[in-house]
Amino acid sequence: MKDRLDCTLIIPSRNRHQYLKRIFDYYDNADFDIVCCDSSDNKYVGYVPNNTVYVHCPGLDFKQKMFKAISESNTRYIVCCPDDDFVIKKAIKDGVEFLDLNHSYNSVVGGYLGFLRLYYDRFYKIYGNSFYEPKDNPVFNMQNFMKNYYMILWGLYRKNDILKVYEIILKSDFKNDNFLEFIIGSYLSYK
């Protein structure tokens, strides 16, 4: 039996059950924990692999269900992936290994590819590279992140750090969910 990664993949969903079988099939037999937190009105009744915990949590908003899933996980690392996307399984393994070796980092975000059939069925790169090495200056790290902004809502994080971010988000009572990502990026960059 191969070793399991000390990582939980969290898949938030809401009223998009049409994507769940596809993503469950992709992660079937993955060597890490998987939790789908679904706040749909109706419970998903399709196939759920043995390595996946499906949690039906109607009435919870995005930040509440993410906090619940993160806080209930029993692993050192958290990966967040929307129900209509995929994170390459080997990339998760590589990210965990990177964070194990590089303690000054608290998150890893890979490259993003998009796909539009309109443009001859080709993939295209969404972001350029924004890798930077953190310094001992939190303000510099935040400024560097903001000047070369990179979507960080979907990534791999140390559990304690991303849990702290969602604690802050829950206390903030934002009316606009677009601030979630700025808080995540700001906190992780500053820390």
C-alpha positions in Angstrom: 0.0 0.0 0.0 1.4 3.3 -1.0 1.9 6.1 1.5 -1.0 8.7 1.8 -0.1 12.3 1.5 -0.7 14.4 4.7 -3.2 16.5 2.7 -6.9 17.0 2.3 -8.4 18.2 -1.0 -11.5 20.3 -0.4 -14.1 20.6 -3.2 -16.8 23.2 -2.5 -20.0 22.9 -4.5 -23.4 24.5 -4.7 -26.2 23.6 -7.1 -23.7 22.2 -9.6 -24.1 18.4 -9.2 -23.4 18.0 -12.9 -19.7 18.4 -12.2 -19.4 16.1 -9.2 -19.3 12.7 -10.9 -16.6 14.0 -13.2 -14.4 15.3 -10.4 -15.0 12.3 -8.2 -14.0 10.0 -11.1 -10.8 12.0 -11.6 -9.8 11.8 -7.9 -10.9 8.2 -7.4 -8.0 6.2 -5.8 -6.0 9.4 -5.1 -3.5 9.0 -2.3 -4.9 11.9 -0.1 -8.1 12.7 1.7 -10.9 14.3 -0.2 -13.9 16.2 1.2 -16.7 17.7 -0.9 -18.7 20.3 1.0 -21.9 20.8 -0.9 -24.3 23.6 0.2 -26.9 22.7 -2.5 -30.5 22.7 -1.5 -30.7 19.0 -2.5 -28.3 16.3 -1.6 -26.1 14.8 -4.3 -27.2 11.1 -4.8 -24.7 10.0 -7.4 -21.4 8.1 -7.2 -19.0 9.1 -4.4 -15.7 7.2 -4.2 -14.5 5.4 -1.0 -11.7 8.0 -0.6 -14.1 10.9 -0.6 -16.3 12.3 2.2 -19.4 14.0 0.9 -20.8 16.6 3.3 -24.2 18.0 2.5 -24.4 21.4 4.3 -27.4 23.4 3.0 -27.6 26.9 4.3 -23.9 27.4 4.7 -22.3 30.1 2.5 -18.8 29.6 0.9 -16.7 30.9 3.8 -18.7 28.9 6.4 -18.4 25.6 4.5 -14.8 26.1 3.8 -14.1 26.8 7.4 -16.0 23.7 8.4 -14.2 21.5 6.0 -10.7 22.9 6.9 -11.2 22.8 10.6 -12.5 19.2 10.5 -9.6 17.9 8.4 -6.9 15.8 10.0 -4.0 16.6 7.7 -1.2 19.2 7.8 -2.0 20.5 4.3 -5.2 21.7 2.5 -5.8 21.9 -1.2 -8.8 23.9 -2.4 -10.3 23.1 -5.9 -13.7 24.2 -7.3 -16.0 21.5 -8.5 -15.6 22.4 -12.2 -11.8 22.4 -12.2 -9.0 19.9 -11.5 -5.6 20.0 -9.7 -3.2 17.5 -11.2 -2.6 14.8 -8.6 1.1 14.8 -9.1 1.1 18.6 -8.6 -0.5 18.1 -5.2 2.3 15.6 -4.3 5.0 18.0 -5.6 3.4 20.9 -3.6 3.4 19.0 -0.4 7.0 17.9 -0.9 7.9 21.6 -1.6 6.2 22.9 1.6 7.8 20.1 3.6 11.3 21.2 2.4 10.6 25.0 2.4 9.3 26.2 5.8 9.3 29.9 4.9 6.5 29.2 2.4 2.9 28.7 3.6 1.2 28.1 0.2 1.8 26.9 -3.3 -0.3 27.8 -6.3 0.4 26.2 -9.7 -0.1 27.4 -13.2 -3.6 27.9 -14.5 -4.8 26.7 -17.9 -8.0 27.6 -19.5 -9.8 25.9 -22.4 -12.2 27.3 -24.9 -13.6 25.3 -27.7 -14.4 28.6 -29.5 -10.6 28.9 -30.1 -9.9 25.7 -31.9 -10.0 23.5 -28.7 -6.7 24.8 -27.4 -5.5 25.4 -23.9 -4.2 28.8 -23.0 -2.2 30.1 -20.0 -4.2 32.3 -17.7 -1.4 33.8 -15.6 2.3 34.4 -16.1 4.7 33.2 -13.5 4.6 35.0 -10.2 7.0 32.9 -8.1 8.8 34.9 -5.5 10.8 34.0 -2.4 9.4 35.4 0.8 11.6 37.8 2.7 11.8 38.5 6.4 9.8 41.7 5.7 6.0 41.0 5.8 5.1 44.4 4.2 7.5 43.7 1.3 5.9 40.3 0.8 2.4 41.8 0.7 3.5 44.5 -1.7 5.2 41.9 -3.9 2.0 39.8 -4.0 -0.3 42.7 -4.8 1.9 44.2 -7.5 2.1 40.8 -9.3 -1.3 39.5 -8.3 -2.0 35.9 -8.8 -5.2 34.1 -8.0 -4.7 32.3 -4.7 -8.2 31.2 -3.7 -7.5 27.8 -5.2 -4.2 26.5 -4.0 -2.3 24.3 -1.5 -1.8 25.7 2.0 -0.5 24.8 5.4 -3.7 23.9 7.3 -3.0 26.2 10.3 -2.5 29.2 8.0 -5.5 28.8 5.8 -7.7 28.0 8.9 -6.6 31.3 10.5 -7.5 33.1 7.3 -11.0 31.7 7.3 -11.4 32.6 11.0 -10.6 36.2 10.0 -12.9 36.1 7.1 -15.8 34.7 9.2 -15.3 37.5 11.7 -15.2 40.2 9.0 -18.8 39.8 7.7 -18.0 40.9 4.1 -20.9 41.7 1.9 -18.9 41.1 -1.2 -17.2 37.7 -1.5 -14.5 39.1 -3.9 -12.7 40.2 -0.7 -12.1 36.6 0.3 -9.3 36.2 -2.1 -7.6 39.5 -1.1 -7.7 38.5 2.6 -6.2 35.1 1.8 -3.4 36.6 -0.3 -2.8 39.4 2.1 -2.6 37.2 5.2 -0.5 34.5 3.6 1.9 37.1 2.1 2.1 39.1 5.4 2.7 35.9 7.5 
